[in-house]
Amino acid sequence: SHLASFYLDPFMRRFKLGTEFTAPLIAGSSIDGLKPLVYISCKIKTPTWDDDPAYLTLDDTVALFHEFGHALQHLLADVEIGNLSGAHNIEEDASEFVSQMMELWLFEEQFLPVVAKHAKTGETIPPEVMEKLKRERQLRKGRELLHRLVLGSLELELNSGFDPKGDESIIATQRRIAEQYLPPVDIPAKSDMSLLKVIFENNAGGKRTSQYRYLFSEIMSADAFQVFKDAGFRNEQEMKRIGKKFRTAILEKASACPAEESYRDFGGNDSSADSFMRRCGLDK
């Protein structure tokens, strides 16, 4: 039966917003008899000619999987009230949980070669290239973790303990916190306000504590993904069972109950940071 629909707008074009995003056009509601309708926008390079293939970079593919994770939250929500459908009112620190988990499938040997093939020969990604991609991903996520810790700590400092009339300037505060987490090469120069700019832009856009929002969602996503991985990807019966449980406990409930409660219904306990730390190479 028909559950939901979505529009996919994959390619870049003039005057199009230069970022990926997903948005509900119609929120599903069993009371009103409305089926969800979702819009997914990406920024994949447009083919030169109509009959040319579209070439996706790895970043394009990761972004597509990420946005489709957001879409699943809307498409598979089973709630009575539209305002509780999808990611409308999910807690900030769980709002990126499903989208971050969707990314993880791409970095397993059983999955990326299925969707990533040479456009002309059909050759799949060689194992040695796959291993390089996984190592690069681990390095990137480790550095990204440090960056998020800096931004999160700086944001909390600015909104709680910082005194604009005190002895320490806002630039000095930025540098002090950056030195706590970042390697010397990444510490911003005295004239560089890029970290502060990110925080001010997020706050102006309504995304307060934005970095912790992404960080805790990644912890949840890595922990949930480990449930699938521990069962064995080739165990089709277990994959279906866990997938159905994820759908009923997480996706269908949407924001009709607290994310913490939904996660316990799926995993049986609270999320642990262990899997996330392993993925960042920080478990040793």
Buried (B, 14 or more C-beta within 10 A) or exposed (E): EEEBEBEBBBBEEEEEEEEBBBBBEBBBBBEEEBBBBBBBBBBBEEEEEEEEEEEBEBEBBBBBBBBBBBBBBBBBBBBEBBEBBBBBEBBBBBBBBBBBBBBBBBBBEEBBBEBBEEEEEEEBBEEEEBEEBBEEBBEEBBBBBBBBBBBBBBBBBBEEEBEEEEEEEEBEBBBEBBEEBBEEEEBBEEEBBEBBEBBEEBBEEEBEBBBBBBBBBBBBBBBBBBBBEEBEBEEEEBBEEBEEBBBBBBBBBBBBEEBBEBBBBBBEEEBBBEBBBBBBEBEE
